Amino acid sequence: MSHSPAGSGALRLRCQPNKVGQSFVFTYRIENTGPVALFVMDAMPMVEPGSPAVTANPHSAAVLLREDGNALLGKFIAPLPQDRILLAPDLPLCVRLEPGEGIDRELRVPLPFAESSPYFPDLTLRGYAPVEVSGVIFAIGYVAADLPGLYAAPAAYAPELHVLSLTIAPVMAGLAWQMLPVKKLEILKRLDDFPRTLKAHALEPA
């Protein structure tokens, strides 16, 4: 399934989840089935500990517990913090897919399964409460190359990926998603002021 942003394009997603060791592993394929190129969210910028070097982290994921009891996870524009002003929040790095192109990827989410965001550090164990989830929605964000106000350039530290700049507000990106049924799966819900409203993407109730 997918939701189209302003502009043209459609992204098809097929995901196969599994548990390997101490991680949930989501093996997935994404295909551009629309008439224009798409920038598909694929990684997040990461600063190596003890080093100023910036790299691309392909396993950085947002994990949110929705009001309907479903856990939403994947690579998309996570809700921004409301207690601070980010002058230039880091958007996901994107791979460019031409019409008809597809790629295979793998996302590893470490256990224990917990809410997380690129904009928030992990908490200590006391900062979470276990909650049973109804299902898991795996999602990948994307932006059509013909979206007005979009600028894209190869990342200096990862030239196969693109840095996006969206100059027209509000930012509305597409979201391809797949519902994954689960049985007796718990998530560690954050007890801090953690935003869960996905304003940059439109997602119909599963």
Number of C-alpha atoms within 10 A of each C-alpha: 13 21 19 20 21 15 15 17 25 26 28 18 20 16 19 13 15 12 13 10 9 12 15 17 17 19 15 17 15 19 20 23 18 18 13 17 21 28 24 29 26 26 23 21 20 16 12 11 8 6 7 9 10 14 16 19 15 19 16 21 25 22 25 28 23 17 9 11 14 22 23 21 22 24 26 27 26 25 19 21 15 10 7 7 9 11 6 7 10 16 18 28 27 26 20 23 21 17 17 12 14 15 11 11 12 15 20 20 21 15 12 12 17 24 24 22 22 20 15 12 8 14 14 8 9 8 12 17 13 13 14 15 20 18 19 22 19 24 22 24 25 31 29 26 21 15 18 12 12 14 14 16 12 16 17 12 12 14 11 12 23 23 22 20 14 17 11 11 8 9 15 19 22 27 29 24 24 19 16 15 12 12 9 8 14 17 21 19 20 22 12 9 9 18 15 18 14 16 15 20 22 16 15 7 7 11
